[in-house]
Amino acid sequence: MTDLSAAQGEQAAQALRQSNIPALRRLAVVGSESQLVLTGRVPSYYIKQLAQEAILPHLAGRELVNRVVVSRS
């Protein structure tokens, strides 16, 4: 991973940490030169979509892999 990819991955993670939605602040983002991978657990598909939308501006041409699991528990 280049310094630029690491910085962009950190920017995406920061966008989630600054969210008003607690479930988004608990998600993780891992970046590489070709992908940003979003992982964690949220209580609804709506919040899963919000998480994805929050990091879209940080993709910089990379693929988004959304591995967030929807679970009420």
C-alpha distance (Angstrom), angle and dihedral (degrees) to the residues before:
residue distance angle dihedral
M1 . . .
T2 3.78 . .
D3 3.78 123.3 .
L4 3.81 88.9 -108.6
S5 3.84 92.9 54.5
A6 3.79 90.9 47.1
A7 3.80 91.0 50.4
Q8 3.80 92.5 49.0
G9 3.80 91.1 47.8
E10 3.80 88.9 51.3
Q11 3.81 90.6 49.6
A12 3.81 89.7 53.4
A13 3.81 91.0 49.0
Q14 3.81 89.8 48.1
A15 3.81 90.3 53.4
L16 3.82 88.7 57.3
R17 3.82 93.6 45.0
Q18 3.79 90.3 54.6
S19 3.79 93.5 53.6
N20 3.80 122.2 118.6
I21 3.81 87.9 -136.4
P22 3.83 111.8 87.4
A23 3.82 93.6 -152.0
L24 3.81 90.7 59.1
R25 3.80 92.1 52.3
R26 3.82 89.8 59.7
L27 3.82 95.3 56.1
A28 3.80 124.0 101.7
V29 3.80 130.7 -138.1
V30 3.79 123.4 -160.4
G31 3.78 118.2 -172.7
S32 3.76 134.7 -159.7
E33 3.79 132.2 168.5
S34 3.81 91.6 -87.3
Q35 3.84 105.5 27.8
L36 3.77 148.2 32.3
V37 3.80 110.8 -151.2
L38 3.80 117.8 -157.5
T39 3.82 116.1 -160.0
G40 3.77 139.1 172.4
R41 3.79 140.7 74.8
V42 3.82 130.3 -71.7
P43 3.82 132.7 177.9
S44 3.83 98.2 -123.9
Y45 3.79 144.6 24.9
Y46 3.79 88.3 -120.2
I47 3.81 91.3 61.3
K48 3.80 90.1 45.3
Q49 3.81 87.9 56.5
L50 3.81 91.6 46.9
A51 3.81 89.2 54.1
Q52 3.77 91.3 52.2
E53 3.80 92.3 47.9
A54 3.82 91.0 49.8
I55 3.79 93.0 59.8
L56 3.82 99.7 37.7
P57 3.83 92.3 92.6
H58 3.83 88.8 58.4
L59 3.82 98.3 53.9
A60 3.83 95.5 94.7
G61 3.80 91.7 -167.0
R62 3.80 95.7 -41.8
E63 3.78 126.9 125.7
L64 3.80 117.6 -102.3
V65 3.81 114.0 -135.4
N66 3.81 108.7 -166.9
R67 3.81 108.4 -161.4
V68 3.79 95.0 162.0
V69 3.81 112.5 139.4
V70 3.80 120.6 -141.7
S71 3.78 110.7 -139.8
R72 3.79 133.4 146.9
S73 3.81 93.1 -149.0
